[in-house]
Amino acid sequence: MSLQVELEHQRNVLIVRLRGELDHHTADIVRIRMEEAILKSTVEHVVLSLKDLIFMDSSGLGVILGRYKQLKAKGGVMAVCDVNKSVYRLLELSGLFKILAVHDNERAALTSLEVVS
């Protein structure tokens, strides 16, 4: 299965929706697309929606951690939402939830970043 990456801007937040499998075959696509979007001056925060992400390996963890560091260097925040059970378990075991806020849905994540009008 492949990976689809959807990017949406809301004010100063980049919403990244991933569908499919985030692994060593698709990690570079996500890294490049997110990196380019974060470098735009209007992006301060990222919401990573994983509702339709059915698989992720350590390459995916590396992509997320790398973009977190890139965003943090700009003074931004990353939040994760809509995480399915298997991906949630991987994120939990990796310790990423110690640095990333996790929310039930996009609206809650956006509200936590105070960008919902």
Secondary structure, 3 states (H helix, E strand, C coil): CCEEEEEEEECCEEEEEEEEEECCCCHHHHHHHHHHHHHCCCCCEEEEEEEEEEEECHHHHHHHHHHHHHHHHCCCCEEEECCCHHHHHHHHHHCHHHCCEEECCHHHHHHHCCCCC
